[in-house]
């Protein structure tokens, strides 16, 4: 097999290897990546905090209501049990009882509103939990599929690497070094065809002599502009 044919085959294998390795790296980077779960977890945690805050508020309101109710009862007892005789003190007690009643009424309203908010927050937490469970299930299924894809790509990389080595072993060291140097400096593309008397790598037109050399020379011919190895399809 001619050198240029071996180099073309090597270029094809290297290009396929680049694609397979790139795809493998991209998929491996996604393995175990839980970024898409974060918003769902944050949403659930936010709903949980809101429910907790409302529960704490509910306990505080209940305690305040019990305290105000106890104060009102104590004031009413003093007002009606005959222990206070002074009219001025009795008027003051009556005023205190009315104040306690107003505060109790306001607290009862707050308790009812908080109960409604608690019901809504509890439903919101249940929805957030269901969404997270569903998302985690889908994520785990996607991860399992991703692991299968990674295994297949790893096997493909291994197969291509072995095939590349077999071809590289047939190329003399100097030619191989030159090819690999061109690949490094030319974005992974060292061997390109001549199309319409131009190098496909840099699109610069070639002379008739250069085209003829590419056709007949036993040694690889390079583009005078970009340095890539040329071949005629």
Secondary structure, 3 states (H helix, E strand, C coil): CCHHHHHHHHHHHHHHHHHHHHHHHHHHHHCCCCHHHHHHHHHHHHHHHHHHHHHHHHHHHHHHHHHHHHHHHHHHHHHHCCCCCCHHHHHHHHHHHHHHHHHHHHHHHHHHHHHHHHHHHHHHHHHHHHHHHHHHHHHHHHHHHHHHHHHHHHHHHHHHHHHHHHHHCCCCHHHHHHHHHHHHHCCCCCEEEEECCEECCCCCECCHHHHHHHHHCCCCEECCCCCCEEEEC
